[in-house]
């Protein structure tokens, strides 16, 4: 899973102390070996 850094941002008294807006990232990135991918029911869409 990729992270924009927002989940590790410094927060104090409920407010973020980071002065940037994190860029959007993909929800999930899975690295699967070809051997496992051939047996999977997951749909793999190559870019």
BADREN-974164 format. One line per field, with one value per atom (N, C-alpha, C): x, y, z; atom name; residue number from 1. Coordinates in pm, 1 decimal. Layout:
u	(X, ...)
v	(Y, ...)
w	(Z, ...)
atome	(CA, ...)
num	(NUM, ...)
***
This chain:
u	(83.8, 0.0, 88.6, 54.1, 127.9, 62.9, 142.6, 92.4, 142.3, 54.9, 92.1, 166.2, 169.6, 233.9, 133.7, 9.3, -92.0, -114.4, -104.0, -128.9, -15.3, 100.1, 213.7, 239.3, 147.4, 163.9, 158.6, 225.7, 226.9, 95.5, 28.7, -98.8, -86.3, -138.3, -136.8, -273.1, -334.8, -468.3, -569.9, -563.1, -659.3, -635.4, -528.3, -499.8, -367.8, -367.6, -245.9, -147.1, -22.2, 82.3, 160.4, 112.2, 176.8, 110.9, 190.5, 137.1, 119.3, 101.0, 79.8, -40.7, -97.3, -206.1, -145.7, -160.1, -102.2, -160.7, -77.0, -125.1, -199.4, -298.1, -369.7, -279.5, -296.5, -219.7, -317.1, -272.2, -360.0, -400.7, -517.5, -564.3, -482.0, -451.8, -377.3, -283.4, -163.7, -69.1, -23.1, -48.7, -10.7, 96.8, 202.6, 308.3, 287.8, 256.1, 222.7, 312.5, 367.0, 450.1, 362.2, 417.2, 336.9, 273.1, 343.1, 289.5, 161.7, 161.1, 41.9, -67.3, -29.0, -126.9, -210.5, -150.8, -224.8, -332.2, -319.5, -417.5, -516.1, -501.9, -583.0, -714.7, -815.6, -942.4, -946.8, -837.9, -831.0, -807.2, -865.1, -844.3, -720.7, -624.9, -503.5, -510.2, -501.2, -507.1, -371.6, -291.2, -159.8, -174.1, -85.2, -82.7, -3.4)
v	(-116.9, 0.0, 123.6, 217.0, 343.0, 443.9, 532.7, 631.5, 769.0, 865.4, 1002.8, 1072.2, 1012.4, 1073.5, 1136.7, 1145.5, 1209.7, 1132.4, 1001.7, 923.1, 935.0, 981.9, 996.8, 1142.4, 1229.6, 1372.3, 1401.1, 1505.6, 1546.4, 1616.3, 1567.3, 1624.5, 1664.0, 1783.7, 1832.7, 1890.6, 1841.5, 1883.6, 1877.0, 1768.6, 1745.5, 1822.1, 1898.7, 1976.9, 1932.3, 1917.8, 1879.0, 1994.8, 1964.4, 2066.3, 2066.5, 1991.4, 1985.8, 2088.3, 2166.7, 2276.7, 2242.6, 2118.7, 2080.9, 1988.5, 1982.3, 1889.2, 1766.3, 1650.0, 1529.4, 1502.1, 1454.3, 1419.7, 1286.6, 1267.3, 1139.8, 1027.6, 911.6, 794.4, 679.6, 576.9, 460.8, 398.9, 338.4, 275.6, 153.4, 70.0, -52.5, -80.9, -120.4, -170.1, -306.1, -409.8, -545.2, -598.0, -650.5, -714.3, -864.5, -927.2, -1068.6, -1139.6, -1252.6, -1330.1, -1388.6, -1408.8, -1465.1, -1598.9, -1680.5, -1810.9, -1795.1, -1702.5, -1679.1, -1607.7, -1517.7, -1440.5, -1530.5, -1637.2, -1726.0, -1805.3, -1820.0, -1894.8, -1803.3, -1674.9, -1578.7, -1549.3, -1513.1, -1468.7, -1316.6, -1249.8, -1103.8, -1061.7, -951.5, -897.7, -808.8, -836.2, -756.7, -675.7, -543.5, -454.9, -387.0, -429.3, -366.1, -227.1, -139.6, -4.2, -2.3)
w	(0.0, 0.0, 0.0, -81.6, -85.4, 7.1, 59.9, 154.2, 113.5, 116.9, 81.6, 194.1, 310.8, 426.2, 520.8, 481.0, 565.0, 694.4, 688.8, 809.7, 910.3, 867.2, 958.1, 991.8, 954.2, 980.0, 1129.5, 1170.8, 1310.5, 1344.6, 1448.5, 1492.0, 1638.3, 1671.3, 1809.1, 1841.2, 1948.1, 1990.1, 1875.8, 1797.6, 1691.1, 1562.6, 1555.1, 1434.3, 1373.5, 1240.4, 1169.7, 1169.0, 1195.6, 1195.0, 1063.4, 965.6, 834.5, 744.0, 673.7, 593.6, 445.9, 413.3, 273.4, 262.8, 144.6, 117.5, 51.2, 110.9, 52.1, -86.2, -175.8, -310.1, -303.4, -388.7, -388.3, -439.6, -384.3, -426.3, -451.3, -523.8, -544.2, -410.9, -406.7, -283.6, -246.4, -345.8, -319.0, -434.3, -400.7, -499.9, -449.8, -525.4, -485.2, -578.3, -520.6, -597.6, -585.5, -698.6, -699.0, -798.6, -757.2, -849.1, -958.9, -1078.1, -1187.8, -1151.4, -1072.3, -1033.0, -950.4, -855.4, -773.8, -852.1, -939.8, -1016.3, -1106.4, -1158.2, -1248.1, -1174.1, -1041.4, -961.8, -890.3, -906.7, -832.9, -903.4, -824.9, -882.1, -893.5, -850.3, -859.8, -1003.8, -1042.0, -1175.7, -1172.3, -1260.3, -1269.9, -1397.9, -1386.1, -1502.3, -1517.0, -1614.7, -1633.2, -1693.6, -1654.3, -1711.6, -1838.3)
atome	(N, CA, C, N, CA, C, N, CA, C, N, CA, C, N, CA, C, N, CA, C, N, CA, C, N, CA, C, N, CA, C, N, CA, C, N, CA, C, N, CA, C, N, CA, C, N, CA, C, N, CA, C, N, CA, C, N, CA, C, N, CA, C, N, CA, C, N, CA, C, N, CA, C, N, CA, C, N, CA, C, N, CA, C, N, CA, C, N, CA, C, N, CA, C, N, CA, C, N, CA, C, N, CA, C, N, CA, C, N, CA, C, N, CA, C, N, CA, C, N, CA, C, N, CA, C, N, CA, C, N, CA, C, N, CA, C, N, CA, C, N, CA, C, N, CA, C, N, CA, C, N, CA, C, N, CA, C, N, CA, C, N, CA, C)
num	(1, 1, 1, 2, 2, 2, 3, 3, 3, 4, 4, 4, 5, 5, 5, 6, 6, 6, 7, 7, 7, 8, 8, 8, 9, 9, 9, 10, 10, 10, 11, 11, 11, 12, 12, 12, 13, 13, 13, 14, 14, 14, 15, 15, 15, 16, 16, 16, 17, 17, 17, 18, 18, 18, 19, 19, 19, 20, 20, 20, 21, 21, 21, 22, 22, 22, 23, 23, 23, 24, 24, 24, 25, 25, 25, 26, 26, 26, 27, 27, 27, 28, 28, 28, 29, 29, 29, 30, 30, 30, 31, 31, 31, 32, 32, 32, 33, 33, 33, 34, 34, 34, 35, 35, 35, 36, 36, 36, 37, 37, 37, 38, 38, 38, 39, 39, 39, 40, 40, 40, 41, 41, 41, 42, 42, 42, 43, 43, 43, 44, 44, 44, 45, 45, 45, 46, 46, 46, 47, 47, 47)
***
